[in-house]
Amino acid sequence: MKTHLVSGGCGFVGRNMVKRLYYGTNDRIIFIDDLSVGLHPSMWLGLDLNSNIKDLELYGDNDRLVFLKGDFRYVVRQLIDKHDWFKSEYGLDVEHFEDVFHFAAIVGGRVKIDGDPMMVALDLSIDAEFFYWITRAKPTRVLYPSSSAAYPVNKQTEENTIQLRESDIDFNNMGQPDMTYGWTKLTGEYLAKIASEYYDVHITCVRPFSGYGEDQDYSYPVPAIARRAVHKENPFEVWGTGYQGRDFVHIDDVLDCIDVAMDKIGDGTAINIGMGKLTNFREIIKVFTGFAGYEPKIKQLLDKPVGVHSRYCNMDWVKENLGWEPKISIEEGMRRVYEAVMEKEKNS
Ligand SMILES: NC(=O)c1ccc[n+]([C@@H]2O[C@H](COP(=O)([O-])OP(=O)(O)OC[C@H]3O[C@@H](n4cnc5c(N)ncnc54)[C@H](O)[C@@H]3O)[C@@H](O)[C@H]2O)c1
């Protein structure tokens, strides 16, 4: 049986990927998360626990889903030490990994990015050990999620709002990315190129813009705004002026694009994943309060962290080179989030 590995597999992107791999293949998926932010599988997998092997939890048909709660760096160190550690420690027949998706990271939105930048800088440590390991283990394919935060912030101001193109990151002419978070992602992209060039690792980097989805937690703006609309908040609070814009893209589109990109890119090239459309927070509020059937007054919270003014992407390269375009419109995606939040609030 082939085995895929998902780090950060209980976080927002990770758990969507775990489910997609489980239902889309017959392969085994090992997913690792320290649950610092992520949710235990019992809360989102929708499957009963089959059994345990020591601290491993097995789920699904043929025990194809294997969850390990722990620091991904610990697992990586064991695997560096003993490439067949899953076999020697747990008796699992894993000699080689097929696709490896590295979603373990400290993310946390604006509050953490601006409020505790040195905690976010720990991503450098997680990524450094990860990259070292893949150059030893040589999985068949690797996905490194960079971020739109890697783009130079001076291209995202009120006076200079542009559709960010992949070429706006140039390692021979660097701009300043968004805080330590952006730096870790840029460093990751650089290491990905080295992994490909010097170690022949098949690796793909993606720069998702503002991913959102039904099961994202309330510390992220889209579900948080949806929840307040469900409760008919009025006046409706918005961080900053609310005219800051982002490129919101549904998680299903993000995963779809990753699929296509991994098939076609192996040299560490990084691509945008977005709608190519700028939507500001007032517009998001309008969509959700429209679903809720009211029109609130807007109350600006000018002391809240807001990040760059406008961040959105150009999707031409992806369309021309990968033949891929996003399929879920903002209206449809936000409707899905609104319905999921209504359901959650009804049961809470
Ligand atoms: N969600 C987006 O729109 C988006 C956009 C751009 C980039 N990304 C990138 O995608 C990746 C996943 O993002 P997300 O939105 O799912 O974040 P998330 O915070 O929901 O998930 C990250 C997961 O990693 C886990 N984790 C953190 N440190 C760990 C460690 N040392 N060992 C094991 N697990 C650990 C957390 O518990 C969490 O479950 C991140 O690298 C992020 O930068 C996401």
PDBQT file of the ligand as one rigid body, heavy atoms in Angstrom, charges set to zero:
ROOT
HETATM    1  N1  LIG A 401      -5.263  28.772   5.142  1.00  0.00    +0.000 N 
HETATM    2  C1  LIG A 401      -4.758  29.542   4.186  1.00  0.00    +0.000 C 
HETATM    3  O1  LIG A 401      -5.457  30.277   3.508  1.00  0.00    +0.000 OA
HETATM    4  C2  LIG A 401      -3.288  29.535   3.884  1.00  0.00    +0.000 A 
HETATM    5  C3  LIG A 401      -2.801  30.516   3.032  1.00  0.00    +0.000 A 
HETATM    6  C4  LIG A 401      -1.446  30.526   2.747  1.00  0.00    +0.000 A 
HETATM    7  C5  LIG A 401      -0.611  29.578   3.287  1.00  0.00    +0.000 A 
HETATM    8  N2  LIG A 401      -1.116  28.635   4.126  1.00  0.00    +0.000 N 
HETATM    9  C6  LIG A 401      -0.175  27.670   4.728  1.00  0.00    +0.000 C 
HETATM   10  O2  LIG A 401      -0.753  26.371   4.778  1.00  0.00    +0.000 OA
HETATM   11  C7  LIG A 401      -0.289  25.710   5.962  1.00  0.00    +0.000 C 
HETATM   12  C8  LIG A 401      -1.505  25.254   6.772  1.00  0.00    +0.000 C 
HETATM   13  O3  LIG A 401      -2.274  26.387   7.138  1.00  0.00    +0.000 OA
HETATM   14  P1  LIG A 401      -3.642  26.272   7.921  1.00  0.00    +0.000 P 
HETATM   15  O4  LIG A 401      -4.487  27.395   7.513  1.00  0.00    +0.000 OA
HETATM   16  O5  LIG A 401      -4.150  24.902   7.807  1.00  0.00    +0.000 OA
HETATM   17  O6  LIG A 401      -3.148  26.552   9.425  1.00  0.00    +0.000 OA
HETATM   18  P2  LIG A 401      -3.616  25.835  10.765  1.00  0.00    +0.000 P 
HETATM   19  O7  LIG A 401      -3.052  26.643  11.898  1.00  0.00    +0.000 OA
HETATM   20  O8  LIG A 401      -5.055  25.577  10.738  1.00  0.00    +0.000 OA
HETATM   21  O9  LIG A 401      -2.848  24.433  10.671  1.00  0.00    +0.000 OA
HETATM   22  C9  LIG A 401      -1.521  24.234  11.056  1.00  0.00    +0.000 C 
HETATM   23  C10 LIG A 401      -1.494  22.969  11.903  1.00  0.00    +0.000 C 
HETATM   24  O10 LIG A 401      -0.150  22.668  12.281  1.00  0.00    +0.000 OA
HETATM   25  C11 LIG A 401      -0.176  22.192  13.624  1.00  0.00    +0.000 C 
HETATM   26  N3  LIG A 401       1.177  22.386  14.151  1.00  0.00    +0.000 N 
HETATM   27  C12 LIG A 401       1.808  23.547  14.447  1.00  0.00    +0.000 A 
HETATM   28  N4  LIG A 401       3.059  23.293  14.865  1.00  0.00    +0.000 NA
HETATM   29  C13 LIG A 401       3.230  21.948  14.817  1.00  0.00    +0.000 A 
HETATM   30  C14 LIG A 401       4.310  21.080  15.117  1.00  0.00    +0.000 A 
HETATM   31  N5  LIG A 401       5.491  21.546  15.528  1.00  0.00    +0.000 N 
HETATM   32  N6  LIG A 401       4.124  19.758  14.966  1.00  0.00    +0.000 NA
HETATM   33  C15 LIG A 401       2.930  19.248  14.553  1.00  0.00    +0.000 A 
HETATM   34  N7  LIG A 401       1.876  20.031  14.242  1.00  0.00    +0.000 NA
HETATM   35  C16 LIG A 401       2.030  21.361  14.374  1.00  0.00    +0.000 A 
HETATM   36  C17 LIG A 401      -1.261  22.982  14.307  1.00  0.00    +0.000 C 
HETATM   37  O11 LIG A 401      -1.791  22.331  15.461  1.00  0.00    +0.000 OA
HETATM   38  C18 LIG A 401      -2.300  23.094  13.202  1.00  0.00    +0.000 C 
HETATM   39  O12 LIG A 401      -3.230  22.041  13.253  1.00  0.00    +0.000 OA
HETATM   40  C19 LIG A 401       0.607  26.699   6.705  1.00  0.00    +0.000 C 
HETATM   41  O13 LIG A 401       1.934  26.477   6.343  1.00  0.00    +0.000 OA
HETATM   42  C20 LIG A 401       0.167  28.030   6.158  1.00  0.00    +0.000 C 
HETATM   43  O14 LIG A 401       1.174  28.975   6.224  1.00  0.00    +0.000 OA
HETATM   44  C21 LIG A 401      -2.431  28.603   4.452  1.00  0.00    +0.000 A 
ENDROOT
TORSDOF 0
